[in-house]
Amino acid sequence: MGYKCSRCKRIVEIDYQYSGIRCPYCGHRILLKERPVIVKRVKAE
Ligand SMILES: [Zn+2]
């Protein structure tokens, strides 16, 4: 599952064998869950 760092906005892959969640790039500890983008298609008829 992907997370997004709230500071540097990088996508972080969390490995759960580590006890803490932390951005490996900047060390920030607040990561936002990155949801898969669901595109709704609306047919224009
Ligand atoms: Zn970061």
N, CA, C, O and the ligand as a Tripos MOL2 file, in Angstrom:
@<TRIPOS>MOLECULE
protein
  181   179    46     0     0
PROTEIN
NO_CHARGES

@<TRIPOS>ATOM
      1 N           0.8550   -1.2060    0.0000 N.3       1 MET1
      2 CA          0.0000    0.0000    0.0000 C.3       1 MET1
      3 C           0.8740    1.2330    0.0000 C.2       1 MET1
      4 O           1.8940    1.2850    0.6870 O.2       1 MET1
      5 N           0.4800    2.2030   -0.7550 N.am      2 GLY2
      6 CA          1.2820    3.3970   -0.8490 C.3       2 GLY2
      7 C           0.8170    4.4930    0.0990 C.2       2 GLY2
      8 O          -0.3730    4.6510    0.3710 O.2       2 GLY2
      9 N           1.7770    5.2260    0.5810 N.am      3 TYR3
     10 CA          1.4680    6.3950    1.4000 C.3       3 TYR3
     11 C           2.1560    7.6020    0.7810 C.2       3 TYR3
     12 O           3.1220    7.4900    0.0260 O.2       3 TYR3
     13 N           1.6140    8.7530    1.1340 N.am      4 LYS4
     14 CA          2.2020    9.9770    0.6270 C.3       4 LYS4
     15 C           2.6370   10.8230    1.8090 C.2       4 LYS4
     16 O           1.8590   11.0940    2.7230 O.2       4 LYS4
     17 N           3.8720   11.2260    1.7710 N.am      5 CYS5
     18 CA          4.3950   12.0650    2.8460 C.3       5 CYS5
     19 C           3.7220   13.4310    2.8070 C.2       5 CYS5
     20 O           3.6120   14.0540    1.7510 O.2       5 CYS5
     21 N           3.2770   13.8830    3.9660 N.am      6 SER6
     22 CA          2.5710   15.1610    3.9920 C.3       6 SER6
     23 C           3.5250   16.3440    3.8990 C.2       6 SER6
     24 O           3.0830   17.4770    3.7090 O.2       6 SER6
     25 N           4.7750   16.1070    4.0250 N.am      7 ARG7
     26 CA          5.7240   17.2170    3.9280 C.3       7 ARG7
     27 C           6.3540   17.3070    2.5400 C.2       7 ARG7
     28 O           6.2840   18.3480    1.8870 O.2       7 ARG7
     29 N           6.9660   16.2150    2.0950 N.am      8 CYS8
     30 CA          7.6840   16.2950    0.8160 C.3       8 CYS8
     31 C           6.8790   15.7430   -0.3490 C.2       8 CYS8
     32 O           7.3120   15.7920   -1.5010 O.2       8 CYS8
     33 N           5.6890   15.2110   -0.0300 N.am      9 LYS9
     34 CA          4.7410   14.7470   -1.0550 C.3       9 LYS9
     35 C           5.2490   13.5770   -1.8870 C.2       9 LYS9
     36 O           4.7660   13.3280   -2.9910 O.2       9 LYS9
     37 N           6.2020   12.8830   -1.3560 N.am     10 ARG10
     38 CA          6.6810   11.7240   -2.0890 C.3      10 ARG10
     39 C           5.8360   10.5040   -1.7330 C.2      10 ARG10
     40 O           5.2710   10.4050   -0.6440 O.2      10 ARG10
     41 N           5.7720    9.5930   -2.6770 N.am     11 ILE11
     42 CA          5.0750    8.3460   -2.4300 C.3      11 ILE11
     43 C           6.0160    7.4080   -1.6830 C.2      11 ILE11
     44 O           7.1490    7.1700   -2.1010 O.2      11 ILE11
     45 N           5.5190    6.8860   -0.5740 N.am     12 VAL12
     46 CA          6.3310    6.0420    0.2830 C.3      12 VAL12
     47 C           5.6920    4.6580    0.3580 C.2      12 VAL12
     48 O           4.5000    4.5320    0.6390 O.2      12 VAL12
     49 N           6.4690    3.6520    0.1110 N.am     13 GLU13
     50 CA          5.9820    2.2920    0.3100 C.3      13 GLU13
     51 C           6.3540    1.8670    1.7200 C.2      13 GLU13
     52 O           7.5260    1.7980    2.0900 O.2      13 GLU13
     53 N           5.3130    1.5840    2.4910 N.am     14 ILE14
     54 CA          5.5500    1.2390    3.8900 C.3      14 ILE14
     55 C           5.8060   -0.2490    4.0350 C.2      14 ILE14
     56 O           5.0510   -1.0810    3.5300 O.2      14 ILE14
     57 N           6.8720   -0.5640    4.7260 N.am     15 ASP15
     58 CA          7.1560   -1.9490    5.0510 C.3      15 ASP15
     59 C           6.7760   -2.1550    6.5140 C.2      15 ASP15
     60 O           7.3600   -1.5550    7.4170 O.2      15 ASP15
     61 N           5.7930   -3.0100    6.7240 N.am     16 TYR16
     62 CA          5.2160   -3.1120    8.0650 C.3      16 TYR16
     63 C           6.0800   -3.8650    9.0510 C.2      16 TYR16
     64 O           5.7170   -3.9750   10.2210 O.2      16 TYR16
     65 N           7.1890   -4.3740    8.6230 N.am     17 GLN17
     66 CA          8.0340   -5.0220    9.6230 C.3      17 GLN17
     67 C           8.7730   -3.9860   10.4740 C.2      17 GLN17
     68 O           9.3540   -4.3140   11.5090 O.2      17 GLN17
     69 N           8.7400   -2.7570   10.0280 N.am     18 TYR18
     70 CA          9.2870   -1.7040   10.8640 C.3      18 TYR18
     71 C           8.2200   -1.2320   11.8380 C.2      18 TYR18
     72 O           7.0360   -1.2220   11.5020 O.2      18 TYR18
     73 N           8.6130   -0.8540   13.0040 N.am     19 SER19
     74 CA          7.6380   -0.5180   14.0440 C.3      19 SER19
     75 C           7.0170    0.8580   13.8410 C.2      19 SER19
     76 O           5.8960    1.1060   14.2860 O.2      19 SER19
     77 N           7.7270    1.7390   13.1850 N.am     20 GLY20
     78 CA          7.1850    3.0760   13.0250 C.3      20 GLY20
     79 C           7.0080    3.4310   11.5680 C.2      20 GLY20
     80 O           7.7140    2.9260   10.6950 O.2      20 GLY20
     81 N           6.0670    4.2940   11.3240 N.am     21 ILE21
     82 CA          5.8750    4.7850    9.9600 C.3      21 ILE21
     83 C           6.5750    6.1230    9.8490 C.2      21 ILE21
     84 O           6.3360    7.0410   10.6340 O.2      21 ILE21
     85 N           7.4270    6.2090    8.8750 N.am     22 ARG22
     86 CA          8.2230    7.4220    8.7280 C.3      22 ARG22
     87 C           8.6690    7.5570    7.2880 C.2      22 ARG22
     88 O           8.9980    6.5730    6.6260 O.2      22 ARG22
     89 N           8.6740    8.7690    6.8250 N.am     23 CYS23
     90 CA          9.1240    9.0090    5.4620 C.3      23 CYS23
     91 C          10.6310    8.7630    5.3720 C.2      23 CYS23
     92 O          11.3970    9.3710    6.1190 O.2      23 CYS23
     93 N          11.0650    7.8840    4.4730 N.am     24 PRO24
     94 CA         12.5020    7.6060    4.3580 C.3      24 PRO24
     95 C          13.2700    8.7350    3.6920 C.2      24 PRO24
     96 O          14.5010    8.7520    3.7210 O.2      24 PRO24
     97 N          12.5530    9.6820    3.0920 N.am     25 TYR25
     98 CA         13.2280   10.7640    2.3650 C.3      25 TYR25
     99 C          13.5280   11.9460    3.2630 C.2      25 TYR25
    100 O          14.6370   12.4810    3.2530 O.2      25 TYR25
    101 N          12.5130   12.3620    4.0570 N.am     26 CYS26
    102 CA         12.7170   13.5560    4.8750 C.3      26 CYS26
    103 C          12.5550   13.2680    6.3660 C.2      26 CYS26
    104 O          12.8070   14.1450    7.1920 O.2      26 CYS26
    105 N          12.1370   12.0520    6.7210 N.am     27 GLY27
    106 CA         12.0160   11.7180    8.1290 C.3      27 GLY27
    107 C          10.7210   12.1590    8.7710 C.2      27 GLY27
    108 O          10.5370   11.9820    9.9750 O.2      27 GLY27
    109 N           9.8240   12.7270    7.9940 N.am     28 HIS28
    110 CA          8.5560   13.1850    8.5110 C.3      28 HIS28
    111 C           7.6960   11.9920    8.9090 C.2      28 HIS28
    112 O           7.7650   10.9310    8.2890 O.2      28 HIS28
    113 N           6.8880   12.1740    9.9450 N.am     29 ARG29
    114 CA          6.1620   11.0290   10.4620 C.3      29 ARG29
    115 C           4.6790   11.0510   10.1470 C.2      29 ARG29
    116 O           3.9450   10.1640   10.5820 O.2      29 ARG29
    117 N           4.2340   12.0250    9.4170 N.am     30 ILE30
    118 CA          2.8250   12.0530    9.0460 C.3      30 ILE30
    119 C           2.7070   11.6760    7.5740 C.2      30 ILE30
    120 O           3.1160   12.4160    6.6790 O.2      30 ILE30
    121 N           2.1370   10.5050    7.3610 N.am     31 LEU31
    122 CA          1.9690   10.0360    5.9980 C.3      31 LEU31
    123 C           0.4860    9.8780    5.7120 C.2      31 LEU31
    124 O          -0.2820    9.4120    6.5540 O.2      31 LEU31
    125 N           0.1110   10.2660    4.5350 N.am     32 LEU32
    126 CA         -1.2830   10.1770    4.1430 C.3      32 LEU32
    127 C          -1.4880    8.9460    3.2860 C.2      32 LEU32
    128 O          -0.6660    8.6100    2.4330 O.2      32 LEU32
    129 N          -2.5840    8.2950    3.5290 N.am     33 LYS33
    130 CA         -2.8830    7.1220    2.7170 C.3      33 LYS33
    131 C          -3.1820    7.5300    1.2920 C.2      33 LYS33
    132 O          -4.0040    8.4050    1.0170 O.2      33 LYS33
    133 N          -2.4930    6.8700    0.4170 N.am     34 GLU34
    134 CA         -2.6870    7.1610   -0.9930 C.3      34 GLU34
    135 C          -3.7240    6.2070   -1.5410 C.2      34 GLU34
    136 O          -3.4870    5.0030   -1.6390 O.2      34 GLU34
    137 N          -4.8660    6.7450   -1.8950 N.am     35 ARG35
    138 CA         -5.9220    5.8880   -2.4240 C.3      35 ARG35
    139 C          -5.7290    5.6690   -3.9080 C.2      35 ARG35
    140 O          -5.3010    6.5660   -4.6350 O.2      35 ARG35
    141 N          -6.0430    4.4910   -4.3380 N.am     36 PRO36
    142 CA         -6.0440    4.2820   -5.7830 C.3      36 PRO36
    143 C          -7.0890    5.1640   -6.4370 C.2      36 PRO36
    144 O          -8.2120    5.2970   -5.9500 O.2      36 PRO36
    145 N          -6.7050    5.7490   -7.5220 N.am     37 VAL37
    146 CA         -7.5940    6.7000   -8.1840 C.3      37 VAL37
    147 C          -8.6770    5.9340   -8.9330 C.2      37 VAL37
    148 O          -8.4090    5.1030   -9.8000 O.2      37 VAL37
    149 N          -9.8760    6.2430   -8.5690 N.am     38 ILE38
    150 CA        -11.0070    5.6090   -9.2440 C.3      38 ILE38
    151 C         -11.6220    6.6350  -10.1930 C.2      38 ILE38
    152 O         -12.1200    7.6830   -9.7810 O.2      38 ILE38
    153 N         -11.5700    6.3030  -11.4320 N.am     39 VAL39
    154 CA        -12.0940    7.2280  -12.4360 C.3      39 VAL39
    155 C         -13.5050    6.8070  -12.7940 C.2      39 VAL39
    156 O         -13.7530    5.6950  -13.2600 O.2      39 VAL39
    157 N         -14.3990    7.7150  -12.5660 N.am     40 LYS40
    158 CA        -15.7770    7.4440  -12.9610 C.3      40 LYS40
    159 C         -15.9860    7.9160  -14.3800 C.2      40 LYS40
    160 O         -15.7500    9.0750  -14.7210 O.2      40 LYS40
    161 N         -16.4240    7.0070  -15.1740 N.am     41 ARG41
    162 CA        -16.6690    7.3780  -16.5680 C.3      41 ARG41
    163 C         -18.1550    7.6240  -16.7560 C.2      41 ARG41
    164 O         -19.0020    6.7870  -16.4470 O.2      41 ARG41
    165 N         -18.4230    8.7710  -17.2600 N.am     42 VAL42
    166 CA        -19.8110    9.1070  -17.5360 C.3      42 VAL42
    167 C         -19.9530    9.2440  -19.0520 C.2      42 VAL42
    168 O         -19.2680   10.0290  -19.7090 O.2      42 VAL42
    169 N         -20.8310    8.4810  -19.5400 N.am     43 LYS43
    170 CA        -21.0510    8.5470  -20.9870 C.3      43 LYS43
    171 C         -21.9270    9.7340  -21.3380 C.2      43 LYS43
    172 O         -23.0220    9.9030  -20.8030 O.2      43 LYS43
    173 N         -21.4350   10.5280  -22.2210 N.am     44 ALA44
    174 CA        -22.2540   11.6330  -22.7130 C.3      44 ALA44
    175 C         -22.9890   11.1700  -23.9580 C.2      44 ALA44
    176 O         -22.3930   10.9060  -25.0030 O.2      44 ALA44
    177 N         -24.2590   11.0820  -23.8170 N.am     45 GLU45
    178 CA        -25.0250   10.5900  -24.9730 C.3      45 GLU45
    179 C         -25.9780   11.6400  -25.4860 C.2      45 GLU45
    180 O         -26.7010   11.3980  -26.4530 O.2      45 GLU45
    181 ZN          8.8450   13.1180    3.3400 Zn       46 ZN46
@<TRIPOS>BOND
     1     1     2 1
     2     2     3 1
     3     3     4 2
     4     3     5 am
     5     5     6 1
     6     6     7 1
     7     7     8 2
     8     7     9 am
     9     9    10 1
    10    10    11 1
    11    11    12 2
    12    11    13 am
    13    13    14 1
    14    14    15 1
    15    15    16 2
    16    15    17 am
    17    17    18 1
    18    18    19 1
    19    19    20 2
    20    19    21 am
    21    21    22 1
    22    22    23 1
    23    23    24 2
    24    23    25 am
    25    25    26 1
    26    26    27 1
    27    27    28 2
    28    27    29 am
    29    29    30 1
    30    30    31 1
    31    31    32 2
    32    31    33 am
    33    33    34 1
    34    34    35 1
    35    35    36 2
    36    35    37 am
    37    37    38 1
    38    38    39 1
    39    39    40 2
    40    39    41 am
    41    41    42 1
    42    42    43 1
    43    43    44 2
    44    43    45 am
    45    45    46 1
    46    46    47 1
    47    47    48 2
    48    47    49 am
    49    49    50 1
    50    50    51 1
    51    51    52 2
    52    51    53 am
    53    53    54 1
    54    54    55 1
    55    55    56 2
    56    55    57 am
    57    57    58 1
    58    58    59 1
    59    59    60 2
    60    59    61 am
    61    61    62 1
    62    62    63 1
    63    63    64 2
    64    63    65 am
    65    65    66 1
    66    66    67 1
    67    67    68 2
    68    67    69 am
    69    69    70 1
    70    70    71 1
    71    71    72 2
    72    71    73 am
    73    73    74 1
    74    74    75 1
    75    75    76 2
    76    75    77 am
    77    77    78 1
    78    78    79 1
    79    79    80 2
    80    79    81 am
    81    81    82 1
    82    82    83 1
    83    83    84 2
    84    83    85 am
    85    85    86 1
    86    86    87 1
    87    87    88 2
    88    87    89 am
    89    89    90 1
    90    90    91 1
    91    91    92 2
    92    91    93 am
    93    93    94 1
    94    94    95 1
    95    95    96 2
    96    95    97 am
    97    97    98 1
    98    98    99 1
    99    99   100 2
   100    99   101 am
   101   101   102 1
   102   102   103 1
   103   103   104 2
   104   103   105 am
   105   105   106 1
   106   106   107 1
   107   107   108 2
   108   107   109 am
   109   109   110 1
   110   110   111 1
   111   111   112 2
   112   111   113 am
   113   113   114 1
   114   114   115 1
   115   115   116 2
   116   115   117 am
   117   117   118 1
   118   118   119 1
   119   119   120 2
   120   119   121 am
   121   121   122 1
   122   122   123 1
   123   123   124 2
   124   123   125 am
   125   125   126 1
   126   126   127 1
   127   127   128 2
   128   127   129 am
   129   129   130 1
   130   130   131 1
   131   131   132 2
   132   131   133 am
   133   133   134 1
   134   134   135 1
   135   135   136 2
   136   135   137 am
   137   137   138 1
   138   138   139 1
   139   139   140 2
   140   139   141 am
   141   141   142 1
   142   142   143 1
   143   143   144 2
   144   143   145 am
   145   145   146 1
   146   146   147 1
   147   147   148 2
   148   147   149 am
   149   149   150 1
   150   150   151 1
   151   151   152 2
   152   151   153 am
   153   153   154 1
   154   154   155 1
   155   155   156 2
   156   155   157 am
   157   157   158 1
   158   158   159 1
   159   159   160 2
   160   159   161 am
   161   161   162 1
   162   162   163 1
   163   163   164 2
   164   163   165 am
   165   165   166 1
   166   166   167 1
   167   167   168 2
   168   167   169 am
   169   169   170 1
   170   170   171 1
   171   171   172 2
   172   171   173 am
   173   173   174 1
   174   174   175 1
   175   175   176 2
   176   175   177 am
   177   177   178 1
   178   178   179 1
   179   179   180 2
@<TRIPOS>SUBSTRUCTURE
     1 MET1         2 RESIDUE 1 A MET
     2 GLY2         6 RESIDUE 1 A GLY
     3 TYR3        10 RESIDUE 1 A TYR
     4 LYS4        14 RESIDUE 1 A LYS
     5 CYS5        18 RESIDUE 1 A CYS
     6 SER6        22 RESIDUE 1 A SER
     7 ARG7        26 RESIDUE 1 A ARG
     8 CYS8        30 RESIDUE 1 A CYS
     9 LYS9        34 RESIDUE 1 A LYS
    10 ARG10       38 RESIDUE 1 A ARG
    11 ILE11       42 RESIDUE 1 A ILE
    12 VAL12       46 RESIDUE 1 A VAL
    13 GLU13       50 RESIDUE 1 A GLU
    14 ILE14       54 RESIDUE 1 A ILE
    15 ASP15       58 RESIDUE 1 A ASP
    16 TYR16       62 RESIDUE 1 A TYR
    17 GLN17       66 RESIDUE 1 A GLN
    18 TYR18       70 RESIDUE 1 A TYR
    19 SER19       74 RESIDUE 1 A SER
    20 GLY20       78 RESIDUE 1 A GLY
    21 ILE21       82 RESIDUE 1 A ILE
    22 ARG22       86 RESIDUE 1 A ARG
    23 CYS23       90 RESIDUE 1 A CYS
    24 PRO24       94 RESIDUE 1 A PRO
    25 TYR25       98 RESIDUE 1 A TYR
    26 CYS26      102 RESIDUE 1 A CYS
    27 GLY27      106 RESIDUE 1 A GLY
    28 HIS28      110 RESIDUE 1 A HIS
    29 ARG29      114 RESIDUE 1 A ARG
    30 ILE30      118 RESIDUE 1 A ILE
    31 LEU31      122 RESIDUE 1 A LEU
    32 LEU32      126 RESIDUE 1 A LEU
    33 LYS33      130 RESIDUE 1 A LYS
    34 GLU34      134 RESIDUE 1 A GLU
    35 ARG35      138 RESIDUE 1 A ARG
    36 PRO36      142 RESIDUE 1 A PRO
    37 VAL37      146 RESIDUE 1 A VAL
    38 ILE38      150 RESIDUE 1 A ILE
    39 VAL39      154 RESIDUE 1 A VAL
    40 LYS40      158 RESIDUE 1 A LYS
    41 ARG41      162 RESIDUE 1 A ARG
    42 VAL42      166 RESIDUE 1 A VAL
    43 LYS43      170 RESIDUE 1 A LYS
    44 ALA44      174 RESIDUE 1 A ALA
    45 GLU45      178 RESIDUE 1 A GLU
    46 ZN46       181 GROUP 0 **** ****
